[in-house]
Amino acid sequence: MTTYREAEEAKIVARRGGEDRPLDMLPAVWDGHRSVRVLVGTRDRGLATTAYSFGLTDAEKREVAERIAALWNLAASQGWTTADINRILETTVAKEGKNNDDDLA
């Protein structure tokens, strides 16, 4: 038996026009402002926004959105999943012998 949410998610996936790659392998585009979109088939869909980051200046919001798109595309072009990225980060932290949070102090 399918739950209501499962049925809704099936509709979302169906609207992707036959695109069957995992979301994290699809290309992202920065809108030049505060939004990052993911290209699904022939359409783009909202992925992330910095519009509500009230602690950032407008220039910082644009920079962050552009960075999100660039990093998303780097990972997708390498075929990295989120788990792969976390493993890379764990290896990097282990090699450096410190926690990245130390930089925030």
N, C-alpha and C positions, 0 to 999 in steps of 0.2 A: 504494500500500500504506500502510495506517495503522499508525503505531507504537503501542506499548502506551500511552505517555503521551497521545498524541492521542485514543485510545479512552477513556481515563480522563477526560480533559478534556471530551469530548463527553458523557459520563455526567453530569458535574457541571453542565454547561450545561442538559442535558435536565431535571434536577431543579429548574430554576428556574421550572417551570410556564408556559412560553411567554413569559417575560419576555425581550424581545430588545434592550432598551436596553443600551448599554455599561455596564459596572460603574460607571465614574466618573460616570454620569448618574443613578444610583439614589440614593434618600434614605438617609441614615445616621441612626441613633439612638444616643444615649448611654444606657447602662444605669443611670446614676446612681451608678456606682461606678468601675470601672477599665476598662470594655470599651466598644468602639464596634462596633455591628452595622450591616449594610447590609440594607435591606428589598428582598427579591427575591421578586416575586410576592406571595404571602400569608405568606411566612416570612421570618425574619431569619437572617442568616448572619454569622459572626464576621468582622470586618474588621481590628480593631486592639485591642491591649490594652497597658496600662501596668503590669500586675501584676508584671512582672519588672524594673521600673525601680528597682532597689534603692537608687540614689542619690537618690531622691525620697521625700518624706514622703507619707503616705496622702492628705493634702489636695492635695498637688501632683499626685499620680497621678490623682485625680478631676478636677482642673482641666484637666490635659493631655488626658484622654480626652474631656471635654466640648468642649474647643477643637478637637480633631481632628474631632469630629462636626460642630461648627458650621462650620468651614472647608470640610469636605467638602460640606456642604449649600449653602454660599454658592457654591462653584464649580459644583456641579450645577445650582443654580437659574439661574445665568448661562450654562449650557451650555459652561463652560470645560473643556477637556481639560487634562491635565498639561502638554502642550506650550504651550498658551495661558497657563497660569499662569507657566511659566518665562519666556515672552516678556514678560509683564507685569513680572515681577521684574527681568529684564534691563533693561527700559526704565526702571524706577524707579531701579535702581542707577546707570545711565548718567546720569540727570537729577540725582541727588544727588552724583555724582562721587566716590563712595566704594564700597568693598566692605563688605558687611554684616558680614564677619568682623572688621572693624576695631572693632566694638562689643564683641567678645568679649575684646579684649586688656586 
